[in-house]
């Protein structure tokens, strides 16, 4: 069974986040996980009005 997860993270402490990143890929891959897309660009909010 496949599952897809989409997430957006706000990183408040880059040092703690790096520690998380160091441990995440091995665990993720051990369970057959695969990153399909990733980005480090800043998010942008666009408000649309009308039809």
mmCIF file as Biopython writes it, N, C-alpha, C and O atoms, coordinates in Angstrom:
data_model
#
loop_
_atom_site.group_PDB
_atom_site.id
_atom_site.type_symbol
_atom_site.label_atom_id
_atom_site.label_alt_id
_atom_site.label_comp_id
_atom_site.label_asym_id
_atom_site.label_entity_id
_atom_site.label_seq_id
_atom_site.pdbx_PDB_ins_code
_atom_site.Cartn_x
_atom_site.Cartn_y
_atom_site.Cartn_z
_atom_site.occupancy
_atom_site.B_iso_or_equiv
_atom_site.auth_seq_id
_atom_site.auth_asym_id
_atom_site.pdbx_PDB_model_num
ATOM 1   N N  . UNK A ? 1  ? 0.836   -1.167 0.000   1.0 0.0 1  A 1 
ATOM 2   C CA . UNK A ? 1  ? 0.000   0.000  0.000   1.0 0.0 1  A 1 
ATOM 3   C C  . UNK A ? 1  ? 0.889   1.241  0.000   1.0 0.0 1  A 1 
ATOM 4   O O  . UNK A ? 1  ? 1.822   1.334  0.797   1.0 0.0 1  A 1 
ATOM 5   N N  . UNK A ? 2  ? 0.612   2.171  -0.869  1.0 0.0 2  A 1 
ATOM 6   C CA . UNK A ? 2  ? 1.351   3.424  -0.946  1.0 0.0 2  A 1 
ATOM 7   C C  . UNK A ? 2  ? 0.682   4.491  -0.099  1.0 0.0 2  A 1 
ATOM 8   O O  . UNK A ? 2  ? -0.537  4.505  0.072   1.0 0.0 2  A 1 
ATOM 9   N N  . UNK A ? 3  ? 1.501   5.376  0.421   1.0 0.0 3  A 1 
ATOM 10  C CA . UNK A ? 3  ? 1.001   6.551  1.131   1.0 0.0 3  A 1 
ATOM 11  C C  . UNK A ? 3  ? 1.861   7.731  0.708   1.0 0.0 3  A 1 
ATOM 12  O O  . UNK A ? 3  ? 3.080   7.608  0.588   1.0 0.0 3  A 1 
ATOM 13  N N  . UNK A ? 4  ? 1.232   8.859  0.483   1.0 0.0 4  A 1 
ATOM 14  C CA . UNK A ? 4  ? 1.941   10.075 0.100   1.0 0.0 4  A 1 
ATOM 15  C C  . UNK A ? 4  ? 1.724   11.113 1.179   1.0 0.0 4  A 1 
ATOM 16  O O  . UNK A ? 4  ? 0.602   11.298 1.652   1.0 0.0 4  A 1 
ATOM 17  N N  . UNK A ? 5  ? 2.788   11.792 1.571   1.0 0.0 5  A 1 
ATOM 18  C CA . UNK A ? 5  ? 2.710   12.817 2.607   1.0 0.0 5  A 1 
ATOM 19  C C  . UNK A ? 5  ? 3.260   14.112 2.037   1.0 0.0 5  A 1 
ATOM 20  O O  . UNK A ? 5  ? 4.341   14.133 1.448   1.0 0.0 5  A 1 
ATOM 21  N N  . UNK A ? 6  ? 2.515   15.180 2.213   1.0 0.0 6  A 1 
ATOM 22  C CA . UNK A ? 6  ? 2.950   16.511 1.811   1.0 0.0 6  A 1 
ATOM 23  C C  . UNK A ? 6  ? 3.072   17.327 3.090   1.0 0.0 6  A 1 
ATOM 24  O O  . UNK A ? 6  ? 2.156   17.355 3.911   1.0 0.0 6  A 1 
ATOM 25  N N  . UNK A ? 7  ? 4.207   17.986 3.249   1.0 0.0 7  A 1 
ATOM 26  C CA . UNK A ? 7  ? 4.372   18.783 4.463   1.0 0.0 7  A 1 
ATOM 27  C C  . UNK A ? 7  ? 5.107   20.074 4.154   1.0 0.0 7  A 1 
ATOM 28  O O  . UNK A ? 7  ? 5.824   20.191 3.160   1.0 0.0 7  A 1 
ATOM 29  N N  . UNK A ? 8  ? 4.907   21.023 5.024   1.0 0.0 8  A 1 
ATOM 30  C CA . UNK A ? 8  ? 5.611   22.303 4.961   1.0 0.0 8  A 1 
ATOM 31  C C  . UNK A ? 8  ? 6.110   22.575 6.367   1.0 0.0 8  A 1 
ATOM 32  O O  . UNK A ? 8  ? 5.330   22.550 7.319   1.0 0.0 8  A 1 
ATOM 33  N N  . UNK A ? 9  ? 7.397   22.833 6.506   1.0 0.0 9  A 1 
ATOM 34  C CA . UNK A ? 9  ? 7.995   23.013 7.817   1.0 0.0 9  A 1 
ATOM 35  C C  . UNK A ? 9  ? 8.451   24.436 8.024   1.0 0.0 9  A 1 
ATOM 36  O O  . UNK A ? 9  ? 8.949   25.081 7.101   1.0 0.0 9  A 1 
ATOM 37  N N  . UNK A ? 10 ? 8.282   24.920 9.230   1.0 0.0 10 A 1 
ATOM 38  C CA . UNK A ? 10 ? 8.886   26.186 9.638   1.0 0.0 10 A 1 
ATOM 39  C C  . UNK A ? 10 ? 9.983   25.821 10.619  1.0 0.0 10 A 1 
ATOM 40  O O  . UNK A ? 10 ? 9.709   25.233 11.666  1.0 0.0 10 A 1 
ATOM 41  N N  . UNK A ? 11 ? 11.212  26.161 10.298  1.0 0.0 11 A 1 
ATOM 42  C CA . UNK A ? 11 ? 12.359  25.777 11.114  1.0 0.0 11 A 1 
ATOM 43  C C  . UNK A ? 11 ? 12.763  26.966 11.973  1.0 0.0 11 A 1 
ATOM 44  O O  . UNK A ? 11 ? 13.237  27.982 11.465  1.0 0.0 11 A 1 
ATOM 45  N N  . UNK A ? 12 ? 12.569  26.826 13.287  1.0 0.0 12 A 1 
ATOM 46  C CA . UNK A ? 12 ? 12.902  27.893 14.215  1.0 0.0 12 A 1 
ATOM 47  C C  . UNK A ? 12 ? 14.307  27.746 14.791  1.0 0.0 12 A 1 
ATOM 48  O O  . UNK A ? 12 ? 14.919  28.732 15.202  1.0 0.0 12 A 1 
ATOM 49  N N  . UNK A ? 13 ? 14.818  26.515 14.822  1.0 0.0 13 A 1 
ATOM 50  C CA . UNK A ? 13 ? 16.148  26.272 15.368  1.0 0.0 13 A 1 
ATOM 51  C C  . UNK A ? 13 ? 16.921  25.392 14.381  1.0 0.0 13 A 1 
ATOM 52  O O  . UNK A ? 13 ? 16.787  24.169 14.418  1.0 0.0 13 A 1 
ATOM 53  N N  . UNK A ? 14 ? 17.715  25.987 13.512  1.0 0.0 14 A 1 
ATOM 54  C CA . UNK A ? 14 ? 18.433  25.222 12.484  1.0 0.0 14 A 1 
ATOM 55  C C  . UNK A ? 14 ? 19.341  24.132 13.040  1.0 0.0 14 A 1 
ATOM 56  O O  . UNK A ? 14 ? 19.509  23.093 12.403  1.0 0.0 14 A 1 
ATOM 57  N N  . UNK A ? 15 ? 19.932  24.349 14.221  1.0 0.0 15 A 1 
ATOM 58  C CA . UNK A ? 15 ? 20.809  23.328 14.804  1.0 0.0 15 A 1 
ATOM 59  C C  . UNK A ? 15 ? 20.025  22.081 15.198  1.0 0.0 15 A 1 
ATOM 60  O O  . UNK A ? 15 ? 20.458  20.964 14.914  1.0 0.0 15 A 1 
ATOM 61  N N  . UNK A ? 16 ? 18.880  22.259 15.848  1.0 0.0 16 A 1 
ATOM 62  C CA . UNK A ? 16 ? 18.038  21.120 16.207  1.0 0.0 16 A 1 
ATOM 63  C C  . UNK A ? 16 ? 17.509  20.427 14.963  1.0 0.0 16 A 1 
ATOM 64  O O  . UNK A ? 16 ? 17.417  19.200 14.928  1.0 0.0 16 A 1 
ATOM 65  N N  . UNK A ? 17 ? 17.162  21.201 13.943  1.0 0.0 17 A 1 
ATOM 66  C CA . UNK A ? 17 ? 16.642  20.610 12.714  1.0 0.0 17 A 1 
ATOM 67  C C  . UNK A ? 17 ? 17.713  19.780 12.014  1.0 0.0 17 A 1 
ATOM 68  O O  . UNK A ? 17 ? 17.411  18.730 11.448  1.0 0.0 17 A 1 
ATOM 69  N N  . UNK A ? 18 ? 18.956  20.242 12.049  1.0 0.0 18 A 1 
ATOM 70  C CA . UNK A ? 18 ? 20.039  19.473 11.433  1.0 0.0 18 A 1 
ATOM 71  C C  . UNK A ? 18 ? 20.212  18.138 12.142  1.0 0.0 18 A 1 
ATOM 72  O O  . UNK A ? 18 ? 20.470  17.124 11.492  1.0 0.0 18 A 1 
ATOM 73  N N  . UNK A ? 19 ? 20.077  18.121 13.449  1.0 0.0 19 A 1 
ATOM 74  C CA . UNK A ? 19 ? 20.160  16.869 14.203  1.0 0.0 19 A 1 
ATOM 75  C C  . UNK A ? 19 ? 19.042  15.914 13.759  1.0 0.0 19 A 1 
ATOM 76  O O  . UNK A ? 19 ? 19.274  14.716 13.599  1.0 0.0 19 A 1 
ATOM 77  N N  . UNK A ? 20 ? 17.853  16.440 13.565  1.0 0.0 20 A 1 
ATOM 78  C CA . UNK A ? 20 ? 16.728  15.644 13.061  1.0 0.0 20 A 1 
ATOM 79  C C  . UNK A ? 20 ? 17.055  15.090 11.670  1.0 0.0 20 A 1 
ATOM 80  O O  . UNK A ? 20 ? 16.831  13.909 11.403  1.0 0.0 20 A 1 
ATOM 81  N N  . UNK A ? 21 ? 17.584  15.937 10.792  1.0 0.0 21 A 1 
ATOM 82  C CA . UNK A ? 21 ? 17.903  15.497 9.431   1.0 0.0 21 A 1 
ATOM 83  C C  . UNK A ? 21 ? 18.959  14.401 9.420   1.0 0.0 21 A 1 
ATOM 84  O O  . UNK A ? 21 ? 18.921  13.514 8.567   1.0 0.0 21 A 1 
ATOM 85  N N  . UNK A ? 22 ? 19.886  14.452 10.343  1.0 0.0 22 A 1 
ATOM 86  C CA . UNK A ? 22 ? 20.933  13.434 10.407  1.0 0.0 22 A 1 
ATOM 87  C C  . UNK A ? 22 ? 20.356  12.047 10.707  1.0 0.0 22 A 1 
ATOM 88  O O  . UNK A ? 22 ? 20.902  11.045 10.247  1.0 0.0 22 A 1 
ATOM 89  N N  . UNK A ? 23 ? 19.274  11.976 11.463  1.0 0.0 23 A 1 
ATOM 90  C CA . UNK A ? 23 ? 18.692  10.689 11.826  1.0 0.0 23 A 1 
ATOM 91  C C  . UNK A ? 23 ? 17.514  10.264 10.979  1.0 0.0 23 A 1 
ATOM 92  O O  . UNK A ? 23 ? 17.168  9.083  10.959  1.0 0.0 23 A 1 
ATOM 93  N N  . UNK A ? 24 ? 16.891  11.194 10.281  1.0 0.0 24 A 1 
ATOM 94  C CA . UNK A ? 24 ? 15.666  10.891 9.543   1.0 0.0 24 A 1 
ATOM 95  C C  . UNK A ? 24 ? 15.850  9.979  8.332   1.0 0.0 24 A 1 
ATOM 96  O O  . UNK A ? 24 ? 15.140  8.979  8.232   1.0 0.0 24 A 1 
ATOM 97  N N  . UNK A ? 25 ? 16.770  10.272 7.402   1.0 0.0 25 A 1 
ATOM 98  C CA . UNK A ? 25 ? 16.860  9.457  6.182   1.0 0.0 25 A 1 
ATOM 99  C C  . UNK A ? 25 ? 17.063  7.965  6.419   1.0 0.0 25 A 1 
ATOM 100 O O  . UNK A ? 25 ? 16.397  7.169  5.757   1.0 0.0 25 A 1 
ATOM 101 N N  . UNK A ? 26 ? 17.944  7.537  7.322   1.0 0.0 26 A 1 
ATOM 102 C CA . UNK A ? 26 ? 18.091  6.093  7.523   1.0 0.0 26 A 1 
ATOM 103 C C  . UNK A ? 26 ? 16.795  5.420  7.986   1.0 0.0 26 A 1 
ATOM 104 O O  . UNK A ? 26 ? 16.450  4.337  7.513   1.0 0.0 26 A 1 
ATOM 105 N N  . UNK A ? 27 ? 16.089  6.057  8.898   1.0 0.0 27 A 1 
ATOM 106 C CA . UNK A ? 27 ? 14.820  5.501  9.387   1.0 0.0 27 A 1 
ATOM 107 C C  . UNK A ? 27 ? 13.783  5.459  8.270   1.0 0.0 27 A 1 
ATOM 108 O O  . UNK A ? 27 ? 13.087  4.460  8.090   1.0 0.0 27 A 1 
ATOM 109 N N  . UNK A ? 28 ? 13.690  6.538  7.537   1.0 0.0 28 A 1 
ATOM 110 C CA . UNK A ? 28 ? 12.734  6.661  6.430   1.0 0.0 28 A 1 
ATOM 111 C C  . UNK A ? 28 ? 12.999  5.601  5.369   1.0 0.0 28 A 1 
ATOM 112 O O  . UNK A ? 28 ? 12.073  4.930  4.913   1.0 0.0 28 A 1 
ATOM 113 N N  . UNK A ? 29 ? 14.257  5.451  4.976   1.0 0.0 29 A 1 
ATOM 114 C CA . UNK A ? 29 ? 14.619  4.496  3.936   1.0 0.0 29 A 1 
ATOM 115 C C  . UNK A ? 29 ? 14.479  3.053  4.413   1.0 0.0 29 A 1 
ATOM 116 O O  . UNK A ? 29 ? 14.147  2.173  3.619   1.0 0.0 29 A 1 
ATOM 117 N N  . UNK A ? 30 ? 14.723  2.800  5.680   1.0 0.0 30 A 1 
ATOM 118 C CA . UNK A ? 30 ? 14.585  1.455  6.239   1.0 0.0 30 A 1 
ATOM 119 C C  . UNK A ? 30 ? 13.169  0.923  6.056   1.0 0.0 30 A 1 
ATOM 120 O O  . UNK A ? 30 ? 12.964  -0.286 5.946   1.0 0.0 30 A 1 
ATOM 121 N N  . UNK A ? 31 ? 12.205  1.818  6.023   1.0 0.0 31 A 1 
ATOM 122 C CA . UNK A ? 31 ? 10.804  1.429  5.859   1.0 0.0 31 A 1 
ATOM 123 C C  . UNK A ? 31 ? 10.315  1.630  4.431   1.0 0.0 31 A 1 
ATOM 124 O O  . UNK A ? 31 ? 9.110   1.655  4.183   1.0 0.0 31 A 1 
ATOM 125 N N  . UNK A ? 32 ? 11.251  1.773  3.485   1.0 0.0 32 A 1 
ATOM 126 C CA . UNK A ? 32 ? 10.894  1.880  2.074   1.0 0.0 32 A 1 
ATOM 127 C C  . UNK A ? 32 ? 10.486  3.271  1.630   1.0 0.0 32 A 1 
ATOM 128 O O  . UNK A ? 32 ? 9.938   3.437  0.540   1.0 0.0 32 A 1 
ATOM 129 N N  . UNK A ? 33 ? 10.745  4.276  2.464   1.0 0.0 33 A 1 
ATOM 130 C CA . UNK A ? 33 ? 10.369  5.646  2.114   1.0 0.0 33 A 1 
ATOM 131 C C  . UNK A ? 33 ? 11.249  6.211  1.015   1.0 0.0 33 A 1 
ATOM 132 O O  . UNK A ? 33 ? 12.412  5.834  0.875   1.0 0.0 33 A 1 
ATOM 133 N N  . UNK A ? 34 ? 10.690  7.101  0.254   1.0 0.0 34 A 1 
ATOM 134 C CA . UNK A ? 34 ? 11.401  7.747  -0.844  1.0 0.0 34 A 1 
ATOM 135 C C  . UNK A ? 34 ? 10.924  9.188  -0.950  1.0 0.0 34 A 1 
ATOM 136 O O  . UNK A ? 34 ? 9.722   9.444  -1.029  1.0 0.0 34 A 1 
ATOM 137 N N  . UNK A ? 35 ? 11.869  10.135 -0.951  1.0 0.0 35 A 1 
ATOM 138 C CA . UNK A ? 35 ? 11.505  11.537 -1.143  1.0 0.0 35 A 1 
ATOM 139 C C  . UNK A ? 35 ? 11.328  11.777 -2.635  1.0 0.0 35 A 1 
ATOM 140 O O  . UNK A ? 35 ? 12.242  11.528 -3.422  1.0 0.0 35 A 1 
ATOM 141 N N  . UNK A ? 36 ? 10.159  12.257 -3.020  1.0 0.0 36 A 1 
ATOM 142 C CA . UNK A ? 36 ? 9.872   12.510 -4.432  1.0 0.0 36 A 1 
ATOM 143 C C  . UNK A ? 36 ? 10.217  13.932 -4.837  1.0 0.0 36 A 1 
ATOM 144 O O  . UNK A ? 36 ? 10.568  14.177 -5.991  1.0 0.0 36 A 1 
ATOM 145 N N  . UNK A ? 37 ? 10.122  14.870 -3.909  1.0 0.0 37 A 1 
ATOM 146 C CA . UNK A ? 37 ? 10.439  16.270 -4.201  1.0 0.0 37 A 1 
ATOM 147 C C  . UNK A ? 37 ? 10.755  16.972 -2.886  1.0 0.0 37 A 1 
ATOM 148 O O  . UNK A ? 37 ? 10.194  16.644 -1.840  1.0 0.0 37 A 1 
ATOM 149 N N  . UNK A ? 38 ? 11.646  17.924 -2.954  1.0 0.0 38 A 1 
ATOM 150 C CA . UNK A ? 38 ? 11.993  18.721 -1.785  1.0 0.0 38 A 1 
ATOM 151 C C  . UNK A ? 38 ? 12.484  20.091 -2.251  1.0 0.0 38 A 1 
ATOM 152 O O  . UNK A ? 38 ? 12.965  20.239 -3.375  1.0 0.0 38 A 1 
ATOM 153 N N  . UNK A ? 39 ? 12.361  21.073 -1.392  1.0 0.0 39 A 1 
ATOM 154 C CA . UNK A ? 39 ? 12.791  22.419 -1.745  1.0 0.0 39 A 1 
ATOM 155 C C  . UNK A ? 39 ? 13.191  23.163 -0.484  1.0 0.0 39 A 1 
ATOM 156 O O  . UNK A ? 39 ? 12.624  22.939 0.585   1.0 0.0 39 A 1 
ATOM 157 N N  . UNK A ? 40 ? 14.156  24.035 -0.611  1.0 0.0 40 A 1 
ATOM 158 C CA . UNK A ? 40 ? 14.544  24.883 0.512   1.0 0.0 40 A 1 
ATOM 159 C C  . UNK A ? 40 ? 14.178  26.339 0.256   1.0 0.0 40 A 1 
ATOM 160 O O  . UNK A ? 40 ? 14.614  27.231 0.983   1.0 0.0 40 A 1 
ATOM 161 N N  . UNK A ? 41 ? 13.377  26.576 -0.782  1.0 0.0 41 A 1 
ATOM 162 C CA . UNK A ? 41 ? 12.995  27.951 -1.105  1.0 0.0 41 A 1 
ATOM 163 C C  . UNK A ? 41 ? 11.982  28.487 -0.102  1.0 0.0 41 A 1 
ATOM 164 O O  . UNK A ? 41 ? 11.251  27.729 0.535   1.0 0.0 41 A 1 
ATOM 165 N N  . UNK A ? 42 ? 11.958  29.789 0.022   1.0 0.0 42 A 1 
ATOM 166 C CA . UNK A ? 42 ? 10.989  30.432 0.910   1.0 0.0 42 A 1 
ATOM 167 C C  . UNK A ? 42 ? 9.583   30.284 0.334   1.0 0.0 42 A 1 
ATOM 168 O O  . UNK A ? 42 ? 9.384   30.314 -0.880  1.0 0.0 42 A 1 
ATOM 169 N N  . UNK A ? 43 ? 8.622   30.125 1.230   1.0 0.0 43 A 1 
ATOM 170 C CA . UNK A ? 43 ? 7.238   30.016 0.773   1.0 0.0 43 A 1 
ATOM 171 C C  . UNK A ? 43 ? 6.707   31.388 0.390   1.0 0.0 43 A 1 
ATOM 172 O O  . UNK A ? 43 ? 7.203   32.419 0.843   1.0 0.0 43 A 1 
ATOM 173 N N  . UNK A ? 44 ? 5.707   31.371 -0.437  1.0 0.0 44 A 1 
ATOM 174 C CA . UNK A ? 44 ? 5.073   32.608 -0.879  1.0 0.0 44 A 1 
ATOM 175 C C  . UNK A ? 44 ? 3.564   32.401 -0.808  1.0 0.0 44 A 1 
ATOM 176 O O  . UNK A ? 44 ? 3.039   31.400 -1.296  1.0 0.0 44 A 1 
ATOM 177 N N  . UNK A ? 45 ? 2.888   33.345 -0.203  1.0 0.0 45 A 1 
ATOM 178 C CA . UNK A ? 45 ? 1.439   33.281 -0.108  1.0 0.0 45 A 1 
ATOM 179 C C  . UNK A ? 45 ? 0.845   34.229 -1.146  1.0 0.0 45 A 1 
ATOM 180 O O  . UNK A ? 45 ? 1.209   35.404 -1.202  1.0 0.0 45 A 1 
ATOM 181 N N  . UNK A ? 46 ? -0.050  33.725 -1.950  1.0 0.0 46 A 1 
ATOM 182 C CA . UNK A ? 46 ? -0.692  34.529 -2.982  1.0 0.0 46 A 1 
ATOM 183 C C  . UNK A ? 46 ? -2.196  34.537 -2.687  1.0 0.0 46 A 1 
ATOM 184 O O  . UNK A ? 46 ? -2.814  33.479 -2.564  1.0 0.0 46 A 1 
ATOM 185 N N  . UNK A ? 47 ? -2.760  35.699 -2.578  1.0 0.0 47 A 1 
ATOM 186 C CA . UNK A ? 47 ? -4.189  35.826 -2.367  1.0 0.0 47 A 1 
ATOM 187 C C  . UNK A ? 47 ? -4.863  36.161 -3.681  1.0 0.0 47 A 1 
ATOM 188 O O  . UNK A ? 47 ? -4.500  37.126 -4.353  1.0 0.0 47 A 1 
ATOM 189 N N  . UNK A ? 48 ? -5.837  35.361 -4.035  1.0 0.0 48 A 1 
ATOM 190 C CA . UNK A ? 48 ? -6.569  35.580 -5.278  1.0 0.0 48 A 1 
ATOM 191 C C  . UNK A ? 48 ? -7.989  35.997 -4.950  1.0 0.0 48 A 1 
ATOM 192 O O  . UNK A ? 48 ? -8.599  35.477 -4.015  1.0 0.0 48 A 1 
ATOM 193 N N  . UNK A ? 49 ? -8.510  36.932 -5.717  1.0 0.0 49 A 1 
ATOM 194 C CA . UNK A ? 49 ? -9.890  37.373 -5.525  1.0 0.0 49 A 1 
ATOM 195 C C  . UNK A ? 49 ? -10.600 37.354 -6.865  1.0 0.0 49 A 1 
ATOM 196 O O  . UNK A ? 49 ? -9.972  37.492 -7.915  1.0 0.0 49 A 1 
ATOM 197 N N  . UNK A ? 50 ? -11.877 37.187 -6.824  1.0 0.0 50 A 1 
ATOM 198 C CA . UNK A ? 50 ? -12.670 37.225 -8.049  1.0 0.0 50 A 1 
ATOM 199 C C  . UNK A ? 50 ? -12.861 35.852 -8.667  1.0 0.0 50 A 1 
ATOM 200 O O  . UNK A ? 50 ? -12.600 34.826 -8.040  1.0 0.0 50 A 1 
ATOM 201 N N  . UNK A ? 51 ? -13.326 35.856 -9.921  1.0 0.0 51 A 1 
ATOM 202 C CA . UNK A ? 51 ? -13.627 34.596 -10.604 1.0 0.0 51 A 1 
ATOM 203 C C  . UNK A ? 51 ? -12.374 33.913 -11.072 1.0 0.0 51 A 1 
ATOM 204 O O  . UNK A ? 51 ? -12.443 32.838 -11.667 1.0 0.0 51 A 1 
#
